[in-house]
Amino acid sequence: MNSIPFNTPEEEAKFYKDVLNSIHGLITVNQIEDFNDAPSNLVLWSNQKFYDFSGCTREEVLARGFEFFAETIHPEDMEVVEASLKKIGQGENVIYGGMLRIRSKKGDYHWFLGNVAVMEMKKGMPCRYVVSILNLEELQDTRNQVVQLIRENLQLKNQLRLRSLGKRQLEIVKLIANGNTDKEISGKLSISPATVKTHRHNIIQKLQLKNKAAIAQFAAETGLV
């Protein structure tokens, strides 16, 4: 089979660019200066599908730096990014991956399966790496399997979080999920409203949630109510 002829370096560069933009996934080349300093992690290049999905231009992504990561990756999934960077920072030349949610230009989150591979070394340490992520929700042939996998993954995470709660805190979570106010919970459990408020604050911290409404949603997802 004949090789593809390139008359000029420009033609070859365009060919490879077209290949990368044809891949059904988001691809980025990232650079990091210090693995102990997360904000030094920057996106240097991306394929066009990445810009189309995020709604940002290359200039905007570069200007926002690490802030771009913080605003587009779901807060609960930042641990996937941190774990992959830790692996890379330890000099392990491996492909590391995980599932995470990424926000689109419309503001909604989509599930992706990503992997990271070292691209370039500097002074014996990785300095540039390639990230490729695939939108699991677009895999029509395996959509039901993906949905089930995501559901099981969330259930496992939630069950691990539940173990961090004490008996009293579990009671309060159930009461909050059933629509009870702090005053009503206080009366039902024979504790002061201030104690209820303290428990609620600790519950939010332990479960890594934002507010009372998130507690109710968490309880529903884990089958507590």
N, C-alpha and C positions, 0 to 999 in steps of 0.2 A: 504494500500500500504506500502510495506516495505521501511524503510529508507535506504539510501546508506551506506554500511558498510565501515568504515575506520579502518584499522588494526593499522595504525601508524599516528602520527601527520603529518608526511611528505606526506602520501597519501592524507590526508584531504587538506593540503596546495596546493598540486598539482591539486586537483579537483577544488578548488576555482580559482586557477590561470588559469586553462583551461576554466572555465566559463567566466572569464573576457576577455580572449583573443579571445573567440568565439563571443562576442558581436560585432555587426556590428556598430562600432563607436569608437571614440578615448576617452579614459578615463585617467585622471590624478588625482593624489592626490597632492595638493599644500599646502605650508606652508607660512605664513606671520608673521613677527615679529612686524611690525609697519605699520598700515594702512595709516599713513602720509608719509611713505617712500616706494614708489612703488618698488624700487630695492630690498627690503627685501622679495619680493614675489618670491618663488622658487618652482620648480617642484620636488617633492620627489620621485614619482613613476608614471609609466605609463604602460598601457597595450601594448602588442607587436605591435598592429596596429598603435599606436601613433608613435613608433620608425620607423616602416616601412614607414609611410606617410612622416615623417619629414626627414628621412635619417640620423638621429642622434642616437648615442648610449646613454644609461642612463648616462654614465660618461661625455659625451660631454654636455648633457643638464644641468647636475649639475654644471659643470665647467663654463658654460656661464651664468648661473643665469638669472637675469631679461633681460639681453641682448638677450636671446633666444626669449622672448616675443616680444621685440621691433623689431626683425628681421623677425619673422614669421607671426605676425598678421598685416593685412593691416593697414597703418597709419590712414586711415579714420575711422577704426572700433575700434581703441583703446578706444574710448569713451564707448563702450559696456563693456569692461573689467573694466574700471574705475568706471562705474556706478554699476557694480556688486560688486566690492570691497567696494565701499562706503556703499552699503546696508549691506554687511556682517560686515563692521566696525562699523556700528550703532547698532550691536547686534541683527539685525532682523533675526530670525530663519526661513527664507523663502527660497523657491527655486526661484532663479532669473535666467532669461535666455535672449537670444537675438540672432540675426543673425550677423555673422561676416565672413570675408574672411581670410583664413589661407594659407600660402605659403607651397607648397609641396617641396619635395627634388629636383624636376625638375625646381623649380623656379616660377611656375605658381600658381595663387591663386584659391581656391575653396571655395564655399559658405557652411557654416556650421550653424546648429542651435544648440546652446549650452545652458546648464543650470548648475547652481552652487548650491551646498547644503553643509551646515556646517557639518563637520564630528567630530570635537573635539574642546572642549572649554578649555581655560586656564585663570585662574583668572577672570572668568566671561566674557571673550571675545573669539570669535572664533580664533583659531590658525591654524587649518587645515580644508580644504574643498575639496570636490570632484567636479571635472569638467567633464562633459560628453558631447561630441559634435558629431553630426551626419552630415555626408556629404550629403547635400540636393541634390547634382547633381547625386548621386548614386541611388536615389529613382525612379527607372524607371517607376513604376506605376503612380506616381504623378508628373512626370518630367515637363509636361506642366504647371501644377498649380504652381510648385515651380519657374519656369522661370518667370511666370507672377507676382508672389509675389515679387521676387527679383527686377523685372523691376519697379513695383509700389513703392517699398521701395526706390529705387534709385531716382525715379522721385520726390517723396515726399521730400527727403533730398535736392535735387537740387532746388526744388521750394522754400524751406525755405532759402536756400543760396541766391537765386536770390533777395529775398526781402531785403537783406542787401546792394544791389548795388543801386547807384543813377542813374538818367536818363542818365547822361553823361557816366558813367561807363558802362551801358548797351549798349550804342551806340558803345563804344570802343570794348566791347566783340564781338559784331556782326561783326565789321570791321576786328578784328583780325581773327575771324573764317573764314572770306571770303578771307583771305590771304593777307591783307594789311599790309605794313610795318609801322613803327612808322612815317616815313617821309610822307607816303601817308595819314595816318590817320590825321597827323598834317594839311595837306593841305585841306582835306575834312571837318574838323571840325573848321578850322581857329584858331588853338591853336599851341603853340610851341612844338617841339619834346620833350623838357624836361618835359612839362606838360603831354604829352602822356605817357612818361616813368613813371612819378609819378603815374598816374592813373593805369597803368598796374601793377605796384608794389602793389598798394593798392587792386586791383582786386584779385591778386594772394593771398594776405594775407586774404582777406575776404572770398574767396571761398576755402581757404585751399588747393591750388594747388601748383604745383612745378615750372611750366614754361609756356611759351607762347603756346606750343603745347597742354598742358593740358587745357588751356582756350578754344582752338578750339574744343577739344573733349567734354568739358563740354557744350559748346553752342549747339553742335550737339545732345547731349543726352537730353537736355532740350527743344529742338525744336526751339531754337532762330534763327537757320539758316536752 
